Amino acid sequence: MRIKKEDHIALFIDCDNISYRSIEGIINELSKYGVVNIRQAYGNWTKENLKNWEEKLLEFAIKPIQQFDYSKNKNATDILMTIDAIDLLHTKEIDAFAFATSDSDFTPVVIRVQSEGIKVYGFGEKKTPKPFMAACSQFIFTEKLMSNYVENESETADKKQTPIRKSGKEMRQDTWLVNLLRTAVEQTMDEDGWANLAGIGQYINNSSSFSPINFGYKKLSHLIDEIDLFDVYVDKDSKIMSIRNKRNKN
C-alpha cells in the first residue's frame, strides 16, 4: 500500500500580536493538514508581557527567536519574521506556511508565498485587518480556537464569553457568507442544479479565506445543514453529499 506523503508546514508566530492561549488550538488545526515541523516564535523575550509564552514554547517544541527593539516606533520583530519566511521559501521544501498574527504588515509576505503556489494558513484575532485575512488561503479567528480554554477567575469575571456556534438564523443574516455559499454551488452545479460538496469546498478554498471554524463548525457539511438554505442529498452507497439551492427547485 502506498503511504500518502504528509505536507510539511512552517509556522511563524508573532508573539507581540497573538495570545499564548491560542497556540494549542493553532497546532491542532494545522495538524489536520500535515506535519508542523518548523515552529518559530518571534518577540523580545526580555519583555514582561511575553513571560507567559515560555511554558507554551517548551510544551509545543517551538523555537524562540529573540529580537530586540532597536527603535520605539519600529517593530524589528515583523521585519525579522518576514526575512526568515522568505529565506525559508527559497531554501526548504515547504508545502504550506502558517502565520499567527493580527498584524496586517504581513500581508505582502503572504501574497509573495502564495505567488509560488504555496498555501498559507492565517490565524489572528477578530481585530485582524481584512487585507491580511483575505490574502491567506484560509484564515481562522484565534478566539474560536480558545473556546475551551479555562481562564482564571479574575479574567472570567471581567470577560464576556463569545458564542461558540452561530445559529442558522444568524448565518442567514450574514450576506457575505450566504453569497459565498450560493456562488460556490452555482459555479460547481450540474445541469440539474446539484453540486458535489467536495467541489463546493474546493471552489471556496480557491476563492476566499473562509473557514467553517469561524462560525463554530468543524466541517462545511455541518454548517450547510444548519444554515438551511440548501437541499441536501447523501448517496447511500458512495456517501457523497450533493447540495442544491432551495431557490432553484422547480
C-alpha positions as CSV (number, residue, x, y, z in Angstrom):
1,M,0.0,0.0,0.0
2,R,1.3,3.4,-0.9
3,I,1.6,5.8,2.0
4,K,0.4,9.3,1.3
5,K,3.1,11.9,1.8
6,E,2.3,14.3,4.6
7,D,2.6,18.0,3.9
8,H,5.4,19.9,5.7
9,I,4.2,23.1,7.3
10,A,6.2,26.0,8.6
11,L,4.6,28.0,11.4
12,F,5.7,31.6,12.2
13,I,4.2,33.2,15.4
14,D,4.2,36.9,16.1
15,C,4.1,36.8,19.9
16,D,3.5,40.6,20.1
17,N,0.2,40.2,18.3
18,I,-1.1,36.7,19.3
19,S,-2.1,35.2,22.7
20,Y,-0.2,32.3,24.1
21,R,-3.6,30.8,24.9
22,S,-4.3,30.2,21.2
23,I,-1.2,28.1,20.4
24,E,-2.6,24.7,21.3
25,G,-5.6,25.3,19.0
26,I,-3.4,26.5,16.2
27,I,-1.2,23.4,16.3
28,N,-4.2,21.1,16.5
29,E,-5.8,22.8,13.5
30,L,-2.6,22.7,11.4
31,S,-2.1,19.0,12.3
32,K,-5.1,18.2,10.2
33,Y,-3.2,19.2,7.1
34,G,0.3,18.0,7.7
35,V,3.3,18.0,10.0
36,V,4.2,21.3,11.6
37,N,8.0,20.5,11.6
38,I,9.1,24.1,11.6
39,R,7.8,26.2,14.6
40,Q,9.3,29.6,15.3
41,A,8.0,32.3,17.7
42,Y,9.3,35.9,17.5
43,G,9.5,38.5,20.1
44,N,11.6,40.4,22.5
45,W,11.8,37.8,25.3
46,T,13.2,40.4,27.8
47,K,9.7,41.9,27.9
48,E,7.5,41.1,30.9
49,N,4.3,40.8,28.7
50,L,5.8,37.7,26.9
51,K,6.7,35.7,30.0
52,N,3.5,33.5,29.7
53,W,4.9,32.2,26.4
54,E,7.8,30.3,28.0
55,E,5.7,27.3,29.1
56,K,4.0,27.1,25.7
57,L,7.3,27.2,23.8
58,L,8.5,24.2,25.8
59,E,5.3,22.3,25.7
60,F,4.9,22.5,21.9
61,A,8.6,22.4,20.9
62,I,8.6,25.9,19.5
63,K,11.9,27.7,18.8
64,P,12.0,31.2,20.3
65,I,13.6,33.8,18.1
66,Q,14.9,36.8,20.0
67,Q,14.6,40.3,18.5
68,F,15.4,43.4,20.5
69,D,13.6,46.6,19.9
70,Y,16.0,48.9,18.0
71,S,13.6,51.8,17.9
72,K,10.5,52.7,19.9
73,N,8.3,53.2,16.8
74,K,9.6,50.4,14.7
75,N,8.8,46.7,15.0
76,A,12.0,44.8,14.3
77,T,10.2,41.5,15.1
78,D,8.0,41.9,12.0
79,I,11.0,42.5,9.8
80,L,13.0,39.5,11.0
81,M,9.9,37.2,10.8
82,T,9.4,38.3,7.2
83,I,13.1,37.8,6.3
84,D,13.1,34.3,7.8
85,A,9.9,33.4,5.9
86,I,11.3,34.5,2.6
87,D,14.6,32.7,3.2
88,L,12.7,29.6,4.1
89,L,10.7,29.9,0.9
90,H,13.9,29.6,-1.2
91,T,15.9,27.1,0.9
92,K,13.5,24.5,2.2
93,E,10.9,22.2,0.6
94,I,7.8,23.6,2.4
95,D,4.3,22.6,1.3
96,A,2.5,25.2,3.4
97,F,3.2,28.3,5.6
98,A,1.2,29.4,8.6
99,F,1.3,32.9,10.1
100,A,-0.1,33.5,13.6
101,T,-0.5,37.3,13.9
102,S,-3.1,40.0,13.9
103,D,-0.9,42.5,12.1
104,S,-1.6,43.5,8.5
105,D,2.1,44.2,7.9
106,F,2.5,40.6,7.0
107,T,0.1,40.8,4.0
108,P,2.9,41.3,1.4
109,V,4.8,38.3,2.6
110,V,1.7,36.2,2.5
111,I,1.0,37.3,-1.1
112,R,4.6,36.5,-2.0
113,V,4.4,33.0,-0.7
114,Q,1.1,32.4,-2.4
115,S,2.6,33.5,-5.7
116,E,4.8,30.4,-5.5
117,G,1.7,28.3,-5.4
118,I,2.1,27.5,-1.7
119,K,-0.9,27.6,0.6
120,V,-0.9,30.0,3.6
121,Y,-2.9,29.4,6.7
122,G,-3.6,32.5,8.8
123,F,-4.5,32.8,12.4
124,G,-5.4,36.0,14.3
125,E,-7.8,37.8,16.5
126,K,-11.1,39.2,15.2
127,K,-9.5,42.7,15.1
128,T,-7.1,41.5,12.3
129,P,-7.4,43.8,9.3
130,K,-9.3,42.4,6.3
131,P,-6.4,42.7,3.8
132,F,-4.3,40.1,5.8
133,M,-7.3,37.8,6.2
134,A,-8.2,38.0,2.5
135,A,-4.6,37.3,1.5
136,C,-4.5,33.9,3.3
137,S,-5.7,30.6,1.7
138,Q,-7.6,30.1,4.9
139,F,-8.0,32.4,7.9
140,I,-9.2,31.3,11.4
141,F,-10.0,33.5,14.3
142,T,-8.0,32.5,17.4
143,E,-11.0,33.3,19.7
144,K,-12.7,30.2,18.2
145,L,-9.6,28.1,18.9
146,M,-9.6,29.2,22.6
147,S,-13.3,28.4,23.2
148,N,-12.3,25.5,25.5
149,Y,-9.6,27.4,27.3
150,V,-10.2,27.7,31.1
151,E,-9.5,31.2,32.2
152,N,-8.5,32.1,35.7
153,E,-11.2,33.5,38.0
154,S,-10.1,37.2,37.8
155,E,-10.3,37.1,34.0
156,T,-13.6,35.3,33.8
157,A,-15.2,38.0,36.0
158,D,-14.2,40.7,33.5
159,K,-14.7,38.9,30.2
160,K,-17.9,38.0,28.4
161,Q,-17.7,34.7,26.5
162,T,-18.5,34.9,22.8
163,P,-21.0,32.4,21.4
164,I,-19.2,29.3,20.3
165,R,-21.5,28.5,17.4
166,K,-23.6,30.7,15.1
167,S,-27.2,29.6,14.6
168,G,-28.8,29.1,11.2
169,K,-30.7,32.3,11.6
170,E,-27.5,34.3,12.4
171,M,-25.7,32.8,9.4
172,R,-28.6,33.5,7.0
173,Q,-28.3,37.2,8.0
174,D,-24.6,37.2,7.0
175,T,-24.7,38.5,3.4
176,W,-21.1,37.6,2.7
177,L,-21.5,34.0,3.8
178,V,-24.8,33.5,2.0
179,N,-23.4,34.9,-1.2
180,L,-20.2,32.8,-0.9
181,L,-22.1,29.6,-0.4
182,R,-24.7,30.3,-3.2
183,T,-22.0,31.3,-5.6
184,A,-20.0,28.2,-4.9
185,V,-23.0,26.0,-5.6
186,E,-23.8,27.9,-8.8
187,Q,-20.3,27.6,-10.1
188,T,-20.0,23.8,-9.5
189,M,-23.5,22.5,-10.0
190,D,-24.6,20.1,-12.8
191,E,-27.5,20.8,-15.2
192,D,-30.0,19.7,-12.6
193,G,-28.7,22.2,-10.1
194,W,-26.9,19.7,-7.8
195,A,-23.3,20.4,-6.7
196,N,-20.9,18.0,-5.0
197,L,-19.8,19.0,-1.5
198,A,-16.1,18.4,-2.4
199,G,-16.4,20.6,-5.4
200,I,-18.0,23.3,-3.4
201,G,-15.3,23.1,-0.8
202,Q,-12.6,23.3,-3.4
203,Y,-14.2,26.4,-5.1
204,I,-14.5,28.1,-1.7
205,N,-10.9,27.4,-0.8
206,N,-9.7,28.8,-4.2
207,S,-11.8,31.9,-4.0
208,S,-11.7,33.0,-0.3
209,S,-10.1,32.6,3.1
210,F,-13.3,31.1,4.6
211,S,-13.2,28.5,7.3
212,P,-16.3,26.9,9.0
213,I,-14.5,27.1,12.3
214,N,-15.0,30.9,12.4
215,F,-18.8,30.1,12.6
216,G,-18.3,27.4,15.2
217,Y,-18.5,24.3,12.9
218,K,-15.7,21.8,12.3
219,K,-16.9,20.8,8.9
220,L,-18.5,22.6,5.9
221,S,-21.2,20.0,5.7
222,H,-22.4,20.7,9.3
223,L,-22.6,24.4,8.5
224,I,-24.6,23.8,5.4
225,D,-27.0,21.6,7.3
226,E,-27.5,24.3,9.9
227,I,-27.9,27.3,7.6
228,D,-30.9,25.6,5.9
229,L,-30.6,27.3,2.5
230,F,-30.0,24.2,0.5
231,D,-31.5,20.8,-0.3
232,V,-29.0,18.1,0.8
233,Y,-28.8,14.6,-0.6
234,V,-26.4,11.9,0.5
235,D,-25.8,8.8,-1.7
236,K,-26.3,5.7,0.4
237,D,-23.5,3.7,-1.4
238,S,-20.8,6.4,-2.0
239,K,-21.7,8.6,1.0
240,I,-21.1,11.6,-1.3
241,M,-23.1,14.7,-0.3
242,S,-24.8,16.8,-3.0
243,I,-26.3,20.2,-2.5
244,R,-28.9,22.3,-4.3
245,N,-30.0,25.8,-3.7
246,K,-33.6,25.7,-2.5
247,R,-34.5,28.7,-4.6
248,N,-33.7,26.6,-7.8
249,K,-36.4,24.0,-7.1
250,N,-38.9,23.6,-9.9
